[in-house]
Amino acid sequence: MVEKVISLICEELGYDEDAVNENTEINELLADGHDIEEIAHIIEGEFYADIADELSGDMTLSQIAEMLE
């Protein structure tokens, strides 16, 4: 599941998959002007999950994947 989350985030936000891993925190992905709501929207749209209220900037991509399982 974490690989799917990484792939989706990289594809949607334009990151190189080699630069992002399961320990990458959301805050690290916000440097390009993206906000946490945009990341939540991307994930919710793909996985049909309501996670916006639970998502925080210090979460890693593996923690997000665990929420989706």
PQR file of N, CA, C, O and H, with PARSE charges and radii, in Angstrom:
ATOM      1  N   MET A   1       0.819  -1.194   0.000 -0.4000 1.5000
ATOM      2  CA  MET A   1       0.000   0.000   0.000 -0.0000 2.0000
ATOM      3  C   MET A   1       0.866   1.262   0.000  0.5500 1.7000
ATOM      4  O   MET A   1       0.533   2.246  -0.660 -0.5500 1.4000
ATOM      5  N   VAL A   2       1.968   1.230   0.735 -0.4000 1.5000
ATOM      6  CA  VAL A   2       2.809   2.427   0.816 -0.0000 2.0000
ATOM      7  C   VAL A   2       3.400   2.773  -0.548  0.5500 1.7000
ATOM      8  O   VAL A   2       3.565   3.949  -0.869 -0.5500 1.4000
ATOM      9  H   VAL A   2       2.239   0.431   1.271  0.4000 1.0000
ATOM     10  N   GLU A   3       3.718   1.766  -1.345 -0.4000 1.5000
ATOM     11  CA  GLU A   3       4.252   2.035  -2.682 -0.0000 2.0000
ATOM     12  C   GLU A   3       3.218   2.750  -3.540  0.5500 1.7000
ATOM     13  O   GLU A   3       3.562   3.625  -4.335 -0.5500 1.4000
ATOM     14  H   GLU A   3       3.584   0.810  -1.084  0.4000 1.0000
ATOM     15  N   LYS A   4       1.969   2.383  -3.382 -0.4000 1.5000
ATOM     16  CA  LYS A   4       0.888   3.008  -4.131 -0.0000 2.0000
ATOM     17  C   LYS A   4       0.714   4.470  -3.711  0.5500 1.7000
ATOM     18  O   LYS A   4       0.503   5.338  -4.558 -0.5500 1.4000
ATOM     19  H   LYS A   4       1.689   1.672  -2.736  0.4000 1.0000
ATOM     20  N   VAL A   5       0.802   4.740  -2.413 -0.4000 1.5000
ATOM     21  CA  VAL A   5       0.698   6.107  -1.905 -0.0000 2.0000
ATOM     22  C   VAL A   5       1.864   6.951  -2.434  0.5500 1.7000
ATOM     23  O   VAL A   5       1.660   8.080  -2.880 -0.5500 1.4000
ATOM     24  H   VAL A   5       0.973   4.035  -1.725  0.4000 1.0000
ATOM     25  N   ILE A   6       3.066   6.413  -2.385 -0.4000 1.5000
ATOM     26  CA  ILE A   6       4.249   7.123  -2.880 -0.0000 2.0000
ATOM     27  C   ILE A   6       4.097   7.430  -4.360  0.5500 1.7000
ATOM     28  O   ILE A   6       4.330   8.559  -4.793 -0.5500 1.4000
ATOM     29  H   ILE A   6       3.232   5.496  -2.023  0.4000 1.0000
ATOM     30  N   SER A   7       3.711   6.437  -5.125 -0.4000 1.5000
ATOM     31  CA  SER A   7       3.552   6.617  -6.565 -0.0000 2.0000
ATOM     32  C   SER A   7       2.513   7.694  -6.881  0.5500 1.7000
ATOM     33  O   SER A   7       2.738   8.542  -7.744 -0.5500 1.4000
ATOM     34  H   SER A   7       3.522   5.520  -4.773  0.4000 1.0000
ATOM     35  N   LEU A   8       1.393   7.659  -6.190 -0.4000 1.5000
ATOM     36  CA  LEU A   8       0.331   8.631  -6.414 -0.0000 2.0000
ATOM     37  C   LEU A   8       0.796  10.044  -6.086  0.5500 1.7000
ATOM     38  O   LEU A   8       0.607  10.963  -6.883 -0.5500 1.4000
ATOM     39  H   LEU A   8       1.210   6.970  -5.489  0.4000 1.0000
ATOM     40  N   ILE A   9       1.401  10.218  -4.921 -0.4000 1.5000
ATOM     41  CA  ILE A   9       1.872  11.539  -4.506 -0.0000 2.0000
ATOM     42  C   ILE A   9       2.906  12.069  -5.498  0.5500 1.7000
ATOM     43  O   ILE A   9       2.842  13.230  -5.900 -0.5500 1.4000
ATOM     44  H   ILE A   9       1.554   9.472  -4.274  0.4000 1.0000
ATOM     45  N   CYS A  10       3.842  11.233  -5.888 -0.4000 1.5000
ATOM     46  CA  CYS A  10       4.885  11.663  -6.821 -0.0000 2.0000
ATOM     47  C   CYS A  10       4.293  12.057  -8.166  0.5500 1.7000
ATOM     48  O   CYS A  10       4.669  13.076  -8.746 -0.5500 1.4000
ATOM     49  H   CYS A  10       3.894  10.289  -5.561  0.4000 1.0000
ATOM     50  N   GLU A  11       3.376  11.253  -8.652 -0.4000 1.5000
ATOM     51  CA  GLU A  11       2.755  11.530  -9.945 -0.0000 2.0000
ATOM     52  C   GLU A  11       1.956  12.836  -9.898  0.5500 1.7000
ATOM     53  O   GLU A  11       2.077  13.670 -10.795 -0.5500 1.4000
ATOM     54  H   GLU A  11       3.071  10.425  -8.181  0.4000 1.0000
ATOM     55  N   GLU A  12       1.162  13.009  -8.879 -0.4000 1.5000
ATOM     56  CA  GLU A  12       0.289  14.179  -8.786 -0.0000 2.0000
ATOM     57  C   GLU A  12       1.036  15.473  -8.476  0.5500 1.7000
ATOM     58  O   GLU A  12       0.649  16.540  -8.954 -0.5500 1.4000
ATOM     59  H   GLU A  12       1.064  12.332  -8.151  0.4000 1.0000
ATOM     60  N   LEU A  13       2.092  15.390  -7.690 -0.4000 1.5000
ATOM     61  CA  LEU A  13       2.800  16.596  -7.264 -0.0000 2.0000
ATOM     62  C   LEU A  13       4.115  16.825  -8.002  0.5500 1.7000
ATOM     63  O   LEU A  13       4.795  17.825  -7.769 -0.5500 1.4000
ATOM     64  H   LEU A  13       2.406  14.524  -7.302  0.4000 1.0000
ATOM     65  N   GLY A  14       4.473  15.901  -8.890 -0.4000 1.5000
ATOM     66  CA  GLY A  14       5.662  16.091  -9.704 -0.0000 2.0000
ATOM     67  C   GLY A  14       6.981  15.788  -9.022  0.5500 1.7000
ATOM     68  O   GLY A  14       8.012  16.363  -9.373 -0.5500 1.4000
ATOM     69  H   GLY A  14       3.921  15.089  -9.078  0.4000 1.0000
ATOM     70  N   TYR A  15       6.957  14.893  -8.053 -0.4000 1.5000
ATOM     71  CA  TYR A  15       8.189  14.494  -7.373 -0.0000 2.0000
ATOM     72  C   TYR A  15       8.779  13.257  -8.031  0.5500 1.7000
ATOM     73  O   TYR A  15       8.054  12.432  -8.588 -0.5500 1.4000
ATOM     74  H   TYR A  15       6.120  14.426  -7.768  0.4000 1.0000
ATOM     75  N   ASP A  16      10.094  13.135  -7.963 -0.4000 1.5000
ATOM     76  CA  ASP A  16      10.800  11.957  -8.435 -0.0000 2.0000
ATOM     77  C   ASP A  16      10.642  10.858  -7.385  0.5500 1.7000
ATOM     78  O   ASP A  16      10.942  11.078  -6.212 -0.5500 1.4000
ATOM     79  H   ASP A  16      10.683  13.805  -7.511  0.4000 1.0000
ATOM     80  N   GLU A  17      10.178   9.686  -7.793 -0.4000 1.5000
ATOM     81  CA  GLU A  17       9.966   8.595  -6.835 -0.0000 2.0000
ATOM     82  C   GLU A  17      11.245   8.179  -6.116  0.5500 1.7000
ATOM     83  O   GLU A  17      11.182   7.613  -5.025 -0.5500 1.4000
ATOM     84  H   GLU A  17       9.935   9.507  -8.746  0.4000 1.0000
ATOM     85  N   ASP A  18      12.389   8.447  -6.705 -0.4000 1.5000
ATOM     86  CA  ASP A  18      13.653   8.122  -6.052 -0.0000 2.0000
ATOM     87  C   ASP A  18      13.943   9.054  -4.880  0.5500 1.7000
ATOM     88  O   ASP A  18      14.756   8.727  -4.016 -0.5500 1.4000
ATOM     89  H   ASP A  18      12.440   8.907  -7.591  0.4000 1.0000
ATOM     90  N   ALA A  19      13.281  10.216  -4.842 -0.4000 1.5000
ATOM     91  CA  ALA A  19      13.522  11.195  -3.790 -0.0000 2.0000
ATOM     92  C   ALA A  19      12.512  11.086  -2.644  0.5500 1.7000
ATOM     93  O   ALA A  19      12.636  11.780  -1.635 -0.5500 1.4000
ATOM     94  H   ALA A  19      12.620  10.481  -5.544  0.4000 1.0000
ATOM     95  N   VAL A  20      11.517  10.217  -2.803 -0.4000 1.5000
ATOM     96  CA  VAL A  20      10.458  10.066  -1.808 -0.0000 2.0000
ATOM     97  C   VAL A  20      10.429   8.615  -1.349  0.5500 1.7000
ATOM     98  O   VAL A  20      10.537   7.701  -2.167 -0.5500 1.4000
ATOM     99  H   VAL A  20      11.416   9.653  -3.623  0.4000 1.0000
ATOM    100  N   ASN A  21      10.282   8.398  -0.042 -0.4000 1.5000
ATOM    101  CA  ASN A  21      10.188   7.032   0.456 -0.0000 2.0000
ATOM    102  C   ASN A  21       9.151   6.962   1.568  0.5500 1.7000
ATOM    103  O   ASN A  21       8.493   7.958   1.868 -0.5500 1.4000
ATOM    104  H   ASN A  21      10.194   9.141   0.623  0.4000 1.0000
ATOM    105  N   GLU A  22       9.003   5.804   2.172 -0.4000 1.5000
ATOM    106  CA  GLU A  22       7.970   5.591   3.186 -0.0000 2.0000
ATOM    107  C   GLU A  22       8.169   6.454   4.433  0.5500 1.7000
ATOM    108  O   GLU A  22       7.222   6.677   5.187 -0.5500 1.4000
ATOM    109  H   GLU A  22       9.537   4.995   1.928  0.4000 1.0000
ATOM    110  N   ASN A  23       9.381   6.936   4.654 -0.4000 1.5000
ATOM    111  CA  ASN A  23       9.668   7.767   5.820 -0.0000 2.0000
ATOM    112  C   ASN A  23       9.575   9.267   5.536  0.5500 1.7000
ATOM    113  O   ASN A  23       9.809  10.085   6.426 -0.5500 1.4000
ATOM    114  H   ASN A  23      10.150   6.755   4.042  0.4000 1.0000
ATOM    115  N   THR A  24       9.235   9.626   4.299 -0.4000 1.5000
ATOM    116  CA  THR A  24       9.070  11.023   3.948 -0.0000 2.0000
ATOM    117  C   THR A  24       7.845  11.580   4.660  0.5500 1.7000
ATOM    118  O   THR A  24       6.770  10.982   4.622 -0.5500 1.4000
ATOM    119  H   THR A  24       9.044   8.962   3.576  0.4000 1.0000
ATOM    120  N   GLU A  25       8.014  12.723   5.309 -0.4000 1.5000
ATOM    121  CA  GLU A  25       6.907  13.366   5.997 -0.0000 2.0000
ATOM    122  C   GLU A  25       6.169  14.302   5.048  0.5500 1.7000
ATOM    123  O   GLU A  25       6.760  14.847   4.116 -0.5500 1.4000
ATOM    124  H   GLU A  25       8.888  13.208   5.340  0.4000 1.0000
ATOM    125  N   ILE A  26       4.890  14.483   5.287 -0.4000 1.5000
ATOM    126  CA  ILE A  26       4.091  15.371   4.447 -0.0000 2.0000
ATOM    127  C   ILE A  26       4.715  16.759   4.382  0.5500 1.7000
ATOM    128  O   ILE A  26       4.742  17.379   3.319 -0.5500 1.4000
ATOM    129  H   ILE A  26       4.409  14.040   6.044  0.4000 1.0000
ATOM    130  N   ASN A  27       5.217  17.249   5.512 -0.4000 1.5000
ATOM    131  CA  ASN A  27       5.843  18.580   5.536 -0.0000 2.0000
ATOM    132  C   ASN A  27       6.948  18.722   4.498  0.5500 1.7000
ATOM    133  O   ASN A  27       7.154  19.807   3.954 -0.5500 1.4000
ATOM    134  H   ASN A  27       5.196  16.745   6.376  0.4000 1.0000
ATOM    135  N   GLU A  28       7.654  17.642   4.221 -0.4000 1.5000
ATOM    136  CA  GLU A  28       8.728  17.668   3.236 -0.0000 2.0000
ATOM    137  C   GLU A  28       8.184  17.862   1.827  0.5500 1.7000
ATOM    138  O   GLU A  28       8.899  18.347   0.950 -0.5500 1.4000
ATOM    139  H   GLU A  28       7.487  16.761   4.663  0.4000 1.0000
ATOM    140  N   LEU A  29       6.945  17.494   1.603 -0.4000 1.5000
ATOM    141  CA  LEU A  29       6.332  17.605   0.278 -0.0000 2.0000
ATOM    142  C   LEU A  29       5.636  18.945   0.076  0.5500 1.7000
ATOM    143  O   LEU A  29       5.196  19.253  -1.031 -0.5500 1.4000
ATOM    144  H   LEU A  29       6.365  17.100   2.315  0.4000 1.0000
ATOM    145  N   LEU A  30       5.536  19.731   1.118 -0.4000 1.5000
ATOM    146  CA  LEU A  30       4.823  21.005   1.037 -0.0000 2.0000
ATOM    147  C   LEU A  30       5.717  22.153   0.582  0.5500 1.7000
ATOM    148  O   LEU A  30       5.245  23.277   0.410 -0.5500 1.4000
ATOM    149  H   LEU A  30       5.894  19.481   2.018  0.4000 1.0000
ATOM    150  N   ALA A  31       6.984  21.882   0.389 -0.4000 1.5000
ATOM    151  CA  ALA A  31       7.946  22.930   0.035 -0.0000 2.0000
ATOM    152  C   ALA A  31       7.624  23.595  -1.301  0.5500 1.7000
ATOM    153  O   ALA A  31       8.000  24.746  -1.520 -0.5500 1.4000
ATOM    154  H   ALA A  31       7.367  20.969   0.528  0.4000 1.0000
ATOM    155  N   ASP A  32       6.941  22.894  -2.186 -0.4000 1.5000
ATOM    156  CA  ASP A  32       6.637  23.454  -3.506 -0.0000 2.0000
ATOM    157  C   ASP A  32       5.340  24.247  -3.525  0.5500 1.7000
ATOM    158  O   ASP A  32       4.779  24.488  -4.594 -0.5500 1.4000
ATOM    159  H   ASP A  32       6.635  21.959  -2.008  0.4000 1.0000
ATOM    160  N   GLY A  33       4.862  24.650  -2.371 -0.4000 1.5000
ATOM    161  CA  GLY A  33       3.656  25.458  -2.300 -0.0000 2.0000
ATOM    162  C   GLY A  33       2.375  24.661  -2.183  0.5500 1.7000
ATOM    163  O   GLY A  33       1.290  25.241  -2.142 -0.5500 1.4000
ATOM    164  H   GLY A  33       5.318  24.454  -1.502  0.4000 1.0000
ATOM    165  N   HIS A  34       2.476  23.362  -2.129 -0.4000 1.5000
ATOM    166  CA  HIS A  34       1.292  22.532  -1.956 -0.0000 2.0000
ATOM    167  C   HIS A  34       0.905  22.556  -0.482  0.5500 1.7000
ATOM    168  O   HIS A  34       1.763  22.623   0.398 -0.5500 1.4000
ATOM    169  H   HIS A  34       3.358  22.891  -2.162  0.4000 1.0000
ATOM    170  N   ASP A  35      -0.391  22.500  -0.231 -0.4000 1.5000
ATOM    171  CA  ASP A  35      -0.796  22.463   1.165 -0.0000 2.0000
ATOM    172  C   ASP A  35      -1.352  21.092   1.514  0.5500 1.7000
ATOM    173  O   ASP A  35      -1.617  20.266   0.641 -0.5500 1.4000
ATOM    174  H   ASP A  35      -1.087  22.445  -0.946  0.4000 1.0000
ATOM    175  N   ILE A  36      -1.520  20.873   2.793 -0.4000 1.5000
ATOM    176  CA  ILE A  36      -1.932  19.565   3.288 -0.0000 2.0000
ATOM    177  C   ILE A  36      -3.324  19.179   2.768  0.5500 1.7000
ATOM    178  O   ILE A  36      -3.616  17.997   2.587 -0.5500 1.4000
ATOM    179  H   ILE A  36      -1.305  21.544   3.502  0.4000 1.0000
ATOM    180  N   GLU A  37      -4.171  20.173   2.531 -0.4000 1.5000
ATOM    181  CA  GLU A  37      -5.509  19.890   2.009 -0.0000 2.0000
ATOM    182  C   GLU A  37      -5.436  19.312   0.599  0.5500 1.7000
ATOM    183  O   GLU A  37      -6.225  18.436   0.248 -0.5500 1.4000
ATOM    184  H   GLU A  37      -3.934  21.133   2.679  0.4000 1.0000
ATOM    185  N   GLU A  38      -4.500  19.792  -0.204 -0.4000 1.5000
ATOM    186  CA  GLU A  38      -4.345  19.263  -1.552 -0.0000 2.0000
ATOM    187  C   GLU A  38      -3.900  17.798  -1.508  0.5500 1.7000
ATOM    188  O   GLU A  38      -4.397  16.968  -2.269 -0.5500 1.4000
ATOM    189  H   GLU A  38      -3.858  20.504   0.082  0.4000 1.0000
ATOM    190  N   ILE A  39      -2.970  17.493  -0.619 -0.4000 1.5000
ATOM    191  CA  ILE A  39      -2.513  16.110  -0.481 -0.0000 2.0000
ATOM    192  C   ILE A  39      -3.663  15.222  -0.005  0.5500 1.7000
ATOM    193  O   ILE A  39      -3.839  14.111  -0.506 -0.5500 1.4000
ATOM    194  H   ILE A  39      -2.566  18.167   0.000  0.4000 1.0000
ATOM    195  N   ALA A  40      -4.442  15.706   0.957 -0.4000 1.5000
ATOM    196  CA  ALA A  40      -5.601  14.944   1.434 -0.0000 2.0000
ATOM    197  C   ALA A  40      -6.588  14.703   0.295  0.5500 1.7000
ATOM    198  O   ALA A  40      -7.115  13.600   0.151 -0.5500 1.4000
ATOM    199  H   ALA A  40      -4.299  16.609   1.364  0.4000 1.0000
ATOM    200  N   HIS A  41      -6.833  15.718  -0.502 -0.4000 1.5000
ATOM    201  CA  HIS A  41      -7.772  15.592  -1.627 -0.0000 2.0000
ATOM    202  C   HIS A  41      -7.296  14.543  -2.643  0.5500 1.7000
ATOM    203  O   HIS A  41      -8.092  13.751  -3.148 -0.5500 1.4000
ATOM    204  H   HIS A  41      -6.404  16.614  -0.385  0.4000 1.0000
ATOM    205  N   ILE A  42      -6.017  14.550  -2.928 -0.4000 1.5000
ATOM    206  CA  ILE A  42      -5.450  13.575  -3.873 -0.0000 2.0000
ATOM    207  C   ILE A  42      -5.643  12.150  -3.343  0.5500 1.7000
ATOM    208  O   ILE A  42      -6.088  11.266  -4.075 -0.5500 1.4000
ATOM    209  H   ILE A  42      -5.371  15.194  -2.518  0.4000 1.0000
ATOM    210  N   ILE A  43      -5.311  11.939  -2.086 -0.4000 1.5000
ATOM    211  CA  ILE A  43      -5.408  10.613  -1.481 -0.0000 2.0000
ATOM    212  C   ILE A  43      -6.869  10.166  -1.383  0.5500 1.7000
ATOM    213  O   ILE A  43      -7.201   9.026  -1.708 -0.5500 1.4000
ATOM    214  H   ILE A  43      -4.950  12.657  -1.492  0.4000 1.0000
ATOM    215  N   GLU A  44      -7.728  11.070  -0.933 -0.4000 1.5000
ATOM    216  CA  GLU A  44      -9.147  10.725  -0.792 -0.0000 2.0000
ATOM    217  C   GLU A  44      -9.777  10.378  -2.132  0.5500 1.7000
ATOM    218  O   GLU A  44     -10.607   9.472  -2.215 -0.5500 1.4000
ATOM    219  H   GLU A  44      -7.458  11.996  -0.668  0.4000 1.0000
ATOM    220  N   GLY A  45      -9.384  11.096  -3.183 -0.4000 1.5000
ATOM    221  CA  GLY A  45      -9.922  10.830  -4.506 -0.0000 2.0000
ATOM    222  C   GLY A  45      -9.525   9.469  -5.054  0.5500 1.7000
ATOM    223  O   GLY A  45     -10.308   8.817  -5.744 -0.5500 1.4000
ATOM    224  H   GLY A  45      -8.710  11.831  -3.115  0.4000 1.0000
ATOM    225  N   GLU A  46      -8.336   9.055  -4.751 -0.4000 1.5000
ATOM    226  CA  GLU A  46      -7.835   7.763  -5.253 -0.0000 2.0000
ATOM    227  C   GLU A  46      -8.321   6.587  -4.419  0.5500 1.7000
ATOM    228  O   GLU A  46      -8.652   5.535  -4.966 -0.5500 1.4000
ATOM    229  H   GLU A  46      -7.700   9.585  -4.190  0.4000 1.0000
ATOM    230  N   PHE A  47      -8.366   6.753  -3.114 -0.4000 1.5000
ATOM    231  CA  PHE A  47      -8.655   5.629  -2.226 -0.0000 2.0000
ATOM    232  C   PHE A  47     -10.056   5.674  -1.615  0.5500 1.7000
ATOM    233  O   PHE A  47     -10.424   4.802  -0.827 -0.5500 1.4000
ATOM    234  H   PHE A  47      -8.097   7.608  -2.670  0.4000 1.0000
ATOM    235  N   TYR A  48     -10.837   6.697  -1.984 -0.4000 1.5000
ATOM    236  CA  TYR A  48     -12.210   6.831  -1.468 -0.0000 2.0000
ATOM    237  C   TYR A  48     -12.243   6.740   0.055  0.5500 1.7000
ATOM    238  O   TYR A  48     -13.063   6.028   0.635 -0.5500 1.4000
ATOM    239  H   TYR A  48     -10.538   7.405  -2.624  0.4000 1.0000
ATOM    240  N   ALA A  49     -11.334   7.475   0.683 -0.4000 1.5000
ATOM    241  CA  ALA A  49     -11.224   7.469   2.144 -0.0000 2.0000
ATOM    242  C   ALA A  49     -11.298   8.903   2.646  0.5500 1.7000
ATOM    243  O   ALA A  49     -10.788   9.818   1.999 -0.5500 1.4000
ATOM    244  H   ALA A  49     -10.668   8.052   0.212  0.4000 1.0000
ATOM    245  N   ASP A  50     -11.920   9.098   3.776 -0.4000 1.5000
ATOM    246  CA  ASP A  50     -12.026  10.420   4.380 -0.0000 2.0000
ATOM    247  C   ASP A  50     -10.950  10.542   5.454  0.5500 1.7000
ATOM    248  O   ASP A  50     -11.139  10.105   6.589 -0.5500 1.4000
ATOM    249  H   ASP A  50     -12.335   8.355   4.302  0.4000 1.0000
ATOM    250  N   ILE A  51      -9.816  11.141   5.082 -0.4000 1.5000
ATOM    251  CA  ILE A  51      -8.689  11.219   6.013 -0.0000 2.0000
ATOM    252  C   ILE A  51      -8.278  12.643   6.346  0.5500 1.7000
ATOM    253  O   ILE A  51      -7.370  12.845   7.152 -0.5500 1.4000
ATOM    254  H   ILE A  51      -9.662  11.495   4.160  0.4000 1.0000
ATOM    255  N   ALA A  52      -8.919  13.628   5.748 -0.4000 1.5000
ATOM    256  CA  ALA A  52      -8.492  15.019   5.901 -0.0000 2.0000
ATOM    257  C   ALA A  52      -8.406  15.446   7.357  0.5500 1.7000
ATOM    258  O   ALA A  52      -7.483  16.172   7.725 -0.5500 1.4000
ATOM    259  H   ALA A  52      -9.657  13.465   5.093  0.4000 1.0000
ATOM    260  N   ASP A  53      -9.333  15.019   8.187 -0.4000 1.5000
ATOM    261  CA  ASP A  53      -9.325  15.426   9.594 -0.0000 2.0000
ATOM    262  C   ASP A  53      -8.200  14.775  10.386  0.5500 1.7000
ATOM    263  O   ASP A  53      -7.788  15.293  11.423 -0.5500 1.4000
ATOM    264  H   ASP A  53     -10.083  14.428   7.888  0.4000 1.0000
ATOM    265  N   GLU A  54      -7.704  13.644   9.903 -0.4000 1.5000
ATOM    266  CA  GLU A  54      -6.672  12.898  10.622 -0.0000 2.0000
ATOM    267  C   GLU A  54      -5.260  13.213  10.135  0.5500 1.7000
ATOM    268  O   GLU A  54      -4.282  12.899  10.812 -0.5500 1.4000
ATOM    269  H   GLU A  54      -8.039  13.223   9.060  0.4000 1.0000
ATOM    270  N   LEU A  55      -5.156  13.828   8.971 -0.4000 1.5000
ATOM    271  CA  LEU A  55      -3.867  14.073   8.335 -0.0000 2.0000
ATOM    272  C   LEU A  55      -3.143  15.238   9.011  0.5500 1.7000
ATOM    273  O   LEU A  55      -3.736  16.286   9.269 -0.5500 1.4000
ATOM    274  H   LEU A  55      -5.950  14.084   8.420  0.4000 1.0000
ATOM    275  N   SER A  56      -1.868  15.040   9.290 -0.4000 1.5000
ATOM    276  CA  SER A  56      -1.059  16.123   9.843 -0.0000 2.0000
ATOM    277  C   SER A  56       0.276  16.154   9.115  0.5500 1.7000
ATOM    278  O   SER A  56       0.714  15.151   8.552 -0.5500 1.4000
ATOM    279  H   SER A  56      -1.387  14.189   9.081  0.4000 1.0000
ATOM    280  N   GLY A  57       0.902  17.294   9.134 -0.4000 1.5000
ATOM    281  CA  GLY A  57       2.136  17.495   8.386 -0.0000 2.0000
ATOM    282  C   GLY A  57       3.304  16.644   8.814  0.5500 1.7000
ATOM    283  O   GLY A  57       4.212  16.399   8.020 -0.5500 1.4000
ATOM    284  H   GLY A  57       0.546  18.108   9.591  0.4000 1.0000
ATOM    285  N   ASP A  58       3.303  16.183  10.066 -0.4000 1.5000
ATOM    286  CA  ASP A  58       4.435  15.377  10.520 -0.0000 2.0000
ATOM    287  C   ASP A  58       4.234  13.880  10.298  0.5500 1.7000
ATOM    288  O   ASP A  58       5.045  13.071  10.749 -0.5500 1.4000
ATOM    289  H   ASP A  58       2.566  16.383  10.711  0.4000 1.0000
ATOM    290  N   MET A  59       3.170  13.513   9.611 -0.4000 1.5000
ATOM    291  CA  MET A  59       2.937  12.094   9.302 -0.0000 2.0000
ATOM    292  C   MET A  59       3.822  11.666   8.138  0.5500 1.7000
ATOM    293  O   MET A  59       4.082  12.438   7.215 -0.5500 1.4000
ATOM    294  H   MET A  59       2.511  14.170   9.245  0.4000 1.0000
ATOM    295  N   THR A  60       4.277  10.422   8.203 -0.4000 1.5000
ATOM    296  CA  THR A  60       5.052   9.868   7.090 -0.0000 2.0000
ATOM    297  C   THR A  60       4.104   9.213   6.095  0.5500 1.7000
ATOM    298  O   THR A  60       2.938   8.966   6.400 -0.5500 1.4000
ATOM    299  H   THR A  60       4.066   9.795   8.952  0.4000 1.0000
ATOM    300  N   LEU A  61       4.611   8.939   4.922 -0.4000 1.5000
ATOM    301  CA  LEU A  61       3.786   8.287   3.908 -0.0000 2.0000
ATOM    302  C   LEU A  61       3.405   6.871   4.338  0.5500 1.7000
ATOM    303  O   LEU A  61       2.343   6.379   3.956 -0.5500 1.4000
ATOM    304  H   LEU A  61       5.558   9.139   4.674  0.4000 1.0000
ATOM    305  N   SER A  62       4.248   6.214   5.121 -0.4000 1.5000
ATOM    306  CA  SER A  62       3.883   4.885   5.611 -0.0000 2.0000
ATOM    307  C   SER A  62       2.741   4.984   6.627  0.5500 1.7000
ATOM    308  O   SER A  62       1.887   4.098   6.674 -0.5500 1.4000
ATOM    309  H   SER A  62       5.111   6.613   5.432  0.4000 1.0000
ATOM    310  N   GLN A  63       2.712   6.036   7.431 -0.4000 1.5000
ATOM    311  CA  GLN A  63       1.611   6.221   8.368 -0.0000 2.0000
ATOM    312  C   GLN A  63       0.293   6.473   7.624  0.5500 1.7000
ATOM    313  O   GLN A  63      -0.765   6.001   8.042 -0.5500 1.4000
ATOM    314  H   GLN A  63       3.406   6.755   7.392  0.4000 1.0000
ATOM    315  N   ILE A  64       0.370   7.210   6.539 -0.4000 1.5000
ATOM    316  CA  ILE A  64      -0.820   7.441   5.719 -0.0000 2.0000
ATOM    317  C   ILE A  64      -1.306   6.124   5.133  0.5500 1.7000
ATOM    318  O   ILE A  64      -2.505   5.843   5.138 -0.5500 1.4000
ATOM    319  H   ILE A  64       1.229   7.593   6.200  0.4000 1.0000
ATOM    320  N   ALA A  65      -0.375   5.312   4.625 -0.4000 1.5000
ATOM    321  CA  ALA A  65      -0.741   4.018   4.054 -0.0000 2.0000
ATOM    322  C   ALA A  65      -1.418   3.141   5.103  0.5500 1.7000
ATOM    323  O   ALA A  65      -2.386   2.445   4.798 -0.5500 1.4000
ATOM    324  H   ALA A  65       0.599   5.539   4.621  0.4000 1.0000
ATOM    325  N   GLU A  66      -0.923   3.170   6.319 -0.4000 1.5000
ATOM    326  CA  GLU A  66      -1.539   2.390   7.402 -0.0000 2.0000
ATOM    327  C   GLU A  66      -2.967   2.844   7.678  0.5500 1.7000
ATOM    328  O   GLU A  66      -3.832   2.022   7.981 -0.5500 1.4000
ATOM    329  H   GLU A  66      -0.136   3.736   6.566  0.4000 1.0000
ATOM    330  N   MET A  67      -3.221   4.149   7.574 -0.4000 1.5000
ATOM    331  CA  MET A  67      -4.583   4.669   7.773 -0.0000 2.0000
ATOM    332  C   MET A  67      -5.536   4.143   6.704  0.5500 1.7000
ATOM    333  O   MET A  67      -6.728   3.968   6.957 -0.5500 1.4000
ATOM    334  H   MET A  67      -2.519   4.817   7.328  0.4000 1.0000
ATOM    335  N   LEU A  68      -5.017   3.899   5.534 -0.4000 1.5000
ATOM    336  CA  LEU A  68      -5.845   3.480   4.401 -0.0000 2.0000
ATOM    337  C   LEU A  68      -6.120   1.978   4.387  0.5500 1.7000
ATOM    338  O   LEU A  68      -7.018   1.524   3.678 -0.5500 1.4000
ATOM    339  H   LEU A  68      -4.049   4.041   5.328  0.4000 1.0000
ATOM    340  N   GLU A  69      -5.370   1.212   5.148 -0.4000 1.5000
ATOM    341  CA  GLU A  69      -5.530  -0.247   5.134 -0.0000 2.0000
ATOM    342  C   GLU A  69      -6.724  -0.691   5.944  0.5500 1.7000
ATOM    343  O   GLU A  69      -6.998  -1.887   6.034 -0.5500 1.4000
ATOM    344  H   GLU A  69      -4.641   1.581   5.724  0.4000 1.0000
TER
END
